[in-house]
């Protein structure tokens, strides 16, 4: 995918005691803003620069309305890792417009003429309210600008912060062996299987209403 090499070290096991698993739903809510991002990532020990670097992962993939409630891709080529996410945020800053999806969820879109599909309709790029908050927040924005200008700086920072994310909560000795007491050998246990049923909020639901109320951008 063209991205940086991220350090990874194995050795930890999954919890066998489900009571020790953190509750679901602790990922950032894309419908909210800068304060929410800080509430989530500060708790895990990440700073503003690291939050912006991690947001650059939106260079890859796209949203699916039946899963997250949002729809679309952030960049033109969502299968190649780059700093295009930051470039597009800035280049189209005055062109991003709010759009309410049929499910009631609000996101931002930008349509490029050359992105017309086979049916003649233009495919819009999208940004979440959390993405747009990186522009309006005075501490986040300078890092958006620096990463847009310097791909190698972004790649270096992303590799470090993603490696840090992978190691959250892990303690190792001088040899690199995991020494957490909870890491005692209890046999491998796979993570719970994801539901085959889409879990995006239905129109009129509590989450949709919270999103309709808007985010502090």
Secondary structure as a PSIPRED ss2 file (coil, helix, strand):
# PSIPRED VFORMAT (PSIPRED V4.0)

   1 X C   1.000  0.000  0.000
   2 X C   1.000  0.000  0.000
   3 X C   1.000  0.000  0.000
   4 X C   1.000  0.000  0.000
   5 X C   1.000  0.000  0.000
   6 X C   1.000  0.000  0.000
   7 X C   1.000  0.000  0.000
   8 X C   1.000  0.000  0.000
   9 X C   1.000  0.000  0.000
  10 X C   1.000  0.000  0.000
  11 X C   1.000  0.000  0.000
  12 X C   1.000  0.000  0.000
  13 X C   1.000  0.000  0.000
  14 X C   1.000  0.000  0.000
  15 X C   1.000  0.000  0.000
  16 X C   1.000  0.000  0.000
  17 X C   1.000  0.000  0.000
  18 X H   0.000  1.000  0.000
  19 X H   0.000  1.000  0.000
  20 X H   0.000  1.000  0.000
  21 X C   1.000  0.000  0.000
  22 X C   1.000  0.000  0.000
  23 X C   1.000  0.000  0.000
  24 X C   1.000  0.000  0.000
  25 X C   1.000  0.000  0.000
  26 X C   1.000  0.000  0.000
  27 X C   1.000  0.000  0.000
  28 X C   1.000  0.000  0.000
  29 X C   1.000  0.000  0.000
  30 X C   1.000  0.000  0.000
  31 X C   1.000  0.000  0.000
  32 X C   1.000  0.000  0.000
  33 X C   1.000  0.000  0.000
  34 X H   0.000  1.000  0.000
  35 X H   0.000  1.000  0.000
  36 X H   0.000  1.000  0.000
  37 X H   0.000  1.000  0.000
  38 X H   0.000  1.000  0.000
  39 X H   0.000  1.000  0.000
  40 X H   0.000  1.000  0.000
  41 X H   0.000  1.000  0.000
  42 X H   0.000  1.000  0.000
  43 X H   0.000  1.000  0.000
  44 X C   1.000  0.000  0.000
  45 X C   1.000  0.000  0.000
  46 X C   1.000  0.000  0.000
  47 X C   1.000  0.000  0.000
  48 X H   0.000  1.000  0.000
  49 X H   0.000  1.000  0.000
  50 X H   0.000  1.000  0.000
  51 X H   0.000  1.000  0.000
  52 X H   0.000  1.000  0.000
  53 X H   0.000  1.000  0.000
  54 X H   0.000  1.000  0.000
  55 X H   0.000  1.000  0.000
  56 X H   0.000  1.000  0.000
  57 X H   0.000  1.000  0.000
  58 X H   0.000  1.000  0.000
  59 X H   0.000  1.000  0.000
  60 X C   1.000  0.000  0.000
  61 X C   1.000  0.000  0.000
  62 X E   0.000  0.000  1.000
  63 X E   0.000  0.000  1.000
  64 X C   1.000  0.000  0.000
  65 X C   1.000  0.000  0.000
  66 X C   1.000  0.000  0.000
  67 X C   1.000  0.000  0.000
  68 X C   1.000  0.000  0.000
  69 X C   1.000  0.000  0.000
  70 X C   1.000  0.000  0.000
  71 X C   1.000  0.000  0.000
  72 X E   0.000  0.000  1.000
  73 X E   0.000  0.000  1.000
  74 X C   1.000  0.000  0.000
  75 X C   1.000  0.000  0.000
  76 X C   1.000  0.000  0.000
  77 X C   1.000  0.000  0.000
  78 X C   1.000  0.000  0.000
  79 X C   1.000  0.000  0.000
  80 X C   1.000  0.000  0.000
  81 X C   1.000  0.000  0.000
  82 X C   1.000  0.000  0.000
  83 X C   1.000  0.000  0.000
  84 X H   0.000  1.000  0.000
  85 X H   0.000  1.000  0.000
  86 X H   0.000  1.000  0.000
  87 X H   0.000  1.000  0.000
  88 X H   0.000  1.000  0.000
  89 X H   0.000  1.000  0.000
  90 X H   0.000  1.000  0.000
  91 X H   0.000  1.000  0.000
  92 X C   1.000  0.000  0.000
  93 X C   1.000  0.000  0.000
  94 X C   1.000  0.000  0.000
  95 X C   1.000  0.000  0.000
  96 X C   1.000  0.000  0.000
  97 X E   0.000  0.000  1.000
  98 X E   0.000  0.000  1.000
  99 X E   0.000  0.000  1.000
 100 X E   0.000  0.000  1.000
 101 X C   1.000  0.000  0.000
 102 X C   1.000  0.000  0.000
 103 X C   1.000  0.000  0.000
 104 X C   1.000  0.000  0.000
 105 X C   1.000  0.000  0.000
 106 X E   0.000  0.000  1.000
 107 X E   0.000  0.000  1.000
 108 X E   0.000  0.000  1.000
 109 X E   0.000  0.000  1.000
 110 X E   0.000  0.000  1.000
 111 X E   0.000  0.000  1.000
 112 X E   0.000  0.000  1.000
 113 X E   0.000  0.000  1.000
 114 X E   0.000  0.000  1.000
 115 X E   0.000  0.000  1.000
 116 X E   0.000  0.000  1.000
 117 X C   1.000  0.000  0.000
 118 X C   1.000  0.000  0.000
 119 X C   1.000  0.000  0.000
 120 X C   1.000  0.000  0.000
 121 X C   1.000  0.000  0.000
 122 X E   0.000  0.000  1.000
 123 X E   0.000  0.000  1.000
 124 X E   0.000  0.000  1.000
 125 X E   0.000  0.000  1.000
 126 X E   0.000  0.000  1.000
 127 X E   0.000  0.000  1.000
 128 X C   1.000  0.000  0.000
 129 X H   0.000  1.000  0.000
 130 X H   0.000  1.000  0.000
 131 X H   0.000  1.000  0.000
 132 X H   0.000  1.000  0.000
 133 X H   0.000  1.000  0.000
 134 X H   0.000  1.000  0.000
 135 X H   0.000  1.000  0.000
 136 X H   0.000  1.000  0.000
 137 X C   1.000  0.000  0.000
 138 X C   1.000  0.000  0.000
 139 X C   1.000  0.000  0.000
 140 X C   1.000  0.000  0.000
 141 X H   0.000  1.000  0.000
 142 X H   0.000  1.000  0.000
 143 X H   0.000  1.000  0.000
 144 X H   0.000  1.000  0.000
 145 X H   0.000  1.000  0.000
 146 X H   0.000  1.000  0.000
 147 X H   0.000  1.000  0.000
 148 X H   0.000  1.000  0.000
 149 X H   0.000  1.000  0.000
 150 X C   1.000  0.000  0.000
 151 X H   0.000  1.000  0.000
 152 X H   0.000  1.000  0.000
 153 X H   0.000  1.000  0.000
 154 X H   0.000  1.000  0.000
 155 X H   0.000  1.000  0.000
 156 X H   0.000  1.000  0.000
 157 X H   0.000  1.000  0.000
 158 X H   0.000  1.000  0.000
 159 X H   0.000  1.000  0.000
 160 X H   0.000  1.000  0.000
 161 X H   0.000  1.000  0.000
 162 X H   0.000  1.000  0.000
 163 X H   0.000  1.000  0.000
 164 X H   0.000  1.000  0.000
 165 X H   0.000  1.000  0.000
 166 X H   0.000  1.000  0.000
 167 X C   1.000  0.000  0.000
 168 X C   1.000  0.000  0.000
 169 X C   1.000  0.000  0.000
 170 X C   1.000  0.000  0.000
 171 X C   1.000  0.000  0.000
 172 X E   0.000  0.000  1.000
 173 X C   1.000  0.000  0.000
 174 X C   1.000  0.000  0.000
 175 X C   1.000  0.000  0.000
 176 X C   1.000  0.000  0.000
 177 X C   1.000  0.000  0.000
 178 X E   0.000  0.000  1.000
 179 X C   1.000  0.000  0.000
 180 X C   1.000  0.000  0.000
 181 X H   0.000  1.000  0.000
 182 X H   0.000  1.000  0.000
 183 X H   0.000  1.000  0.000
 184 X C   1.000  0.000  0.000
 185 X C   1.000  0.000  0.000
 186 X C   1.000  0.000  0.000
 187 X C   1.000  0.000  0.000
 188 X C   1.000  0.000  0.000
 189 X C   1.000  0.000  0.000
 190 X C   1.000  0.000  0.000
 191 X C   1.000  0.000  0.000
 192 X C   1.000  0.000  0.000
 193 X C   1.000  0.000  0.000
 194 X C   1.000  0.000  0.000
 195 X C   1.000  0.000  0.000
 196 X C   1.000  0.000  0.000
 197 X C   1.000  0.000  0.000
 198 X C   1.000  0.000  0.000
 199 X C   1.000  0.000  0.000
 200 X C   1.000  0.000  0.000
 201 X C   1.000  0.000  0.000
 202 X C   1.000  0.000  0.000
 203 X C   1.000  0.000  0.000
 204 X C   1.000  0.000  0.000
 205 X C   1.000  0.000  0.000
 206 X H   0.000  1.000  0.000
 207 X H   0.000  1.000  0.000
 208 X H   0.000  1.000  0.000
 209 X H   0.000  1.000  0.000
 210 X H   0.000  1.000  0.000
 211 X H   0.000  1.000  0.000
 212 X H   0.000  1.000  0.000
 213 X C   1.000  0.000  0.000
 214 X C   1.000  0.000  0.000
 215 X C   1.000  0.000  0.000
 216 X C   1.000  0.000  0.000
 217 X C   1.000  0.000  0.000
